[in-house]
Amino acid sequence: MINGNLDQFLDTVWFSEATLYYNGYIYWLEAQTDDIESVFFIDRWKAQNEDNKYYHSILNNDGTLSYDRVLEIHGNNLDVIKKKFLEATPFERKTFWQVEKEIAWLDESTPI
């Protein structure tokens, strides 16, 4: 993982938000938890990467941002959600482990 500690990422992503860059796209990871259920999802949109630190979102001609939800996992057991994420293929039909060395963990985006 570029710009990040793999163990730290895997320990914290379930309780916060993370921005990953891979092959021309931002992957926005977010987890939401309440008393009943946890939801973990990944949204993806086109972006330009700046030195593996920041990104610029690529907007549509009308100034809007288009994104796709490439993964959504619901559950009440965090270990099951983690396992499902690590087995899923949201990164251009590849698992996290298949692209882990090419993924950059980024700071928030810079102004366009």
N, C-alpha and C positions, 0 to 999 in steps of 0.2 A: 504494500500500500504506500503510495507516494504521499508525503507530507503527514503521515500519521503513524501511530503505533497500532498495529493490528489488534492486540489484546485490549487496548483502551477502547478502540472502536467497537469491538464485539461486546464489551462490558457496558458501554454507555448508550449506544444507539437506540436501545429499547425504551429509554426514559427521556429522550430529547429529540432534537432534529439533527440531521446531518446532510451535508451537500457533497455529493460525489460527482466527479467528472470522468466520463469514459467515452472515447471515440466520437466526439462531437456533440455529446448530450450531457445535460445536467440530470442527475438522479437525486431527487429530493426525498429523503427518507424521514418519516415521521411516525411516532407512536402516540396513541391516545389511550388512556386507561381510566376506567371508572370502577365502581364496586362490583360490577357484574362481568364486564368483558374488556379485553384489550383489542385494539385495532392497530395493525402495523401496515403502512402503505408506502408505495414508491410512485412518485410522479416523475415524468421524464419530458424534457423539452430541449430544443436545439440551442446551443450556446457556443461562444468562442471562449477558449481557455487562455488565461494570461499568466504565463510562468508557473503553471500548476498551483497558483495561489488564489486568483480571482477569476470571475467569469463575467461575460456580457451576454445576456439573453438575446437571442435573435427573434425580433418581433415580426409579426405579419405586416403587410403593407398598410393596414388600417391602424397600426400601433398596438394591437392586442397580442397577447402571448397565448399560443396554443400549446397544450400539454396533453399527455396521455397518462392514465393511471396504468402502470405496467404490472403492479402487484398490489393485492390487498388481502390481508390475512386477519381473520377474526378468531379469538379464542380466549379462554380463561386461564390458560397455563402458559406462562412466559417461555418455558423451555420448549414447548411444542411449537410456539410461534417462531422462536429462533431456529429450530430444526427445519421448519417449513421454508423459512427464508433461505437458509443455506442450501436447501435442495431445489429451490425454484430457479427459473431461468429468465430473470427480468433484464439482464444485460445482453441484449441482442441474441437471445436464446442460449445464453451461457449462464452458468452458476457464478455466484460470488467467488468461489474458489478458483474457477477457471480464469477469471479476469483480475483477481486480487492484486497482482503485481503491476497492473496497468492502470488501476483506479487511483485518482488523486482525490484526497480529502481536502476540500477547499474552504476558505473563509467565505464570508458573505460576499455577494456580488458588488461590483463597483458601479457607479452611475453610468448610464449609457450616454 
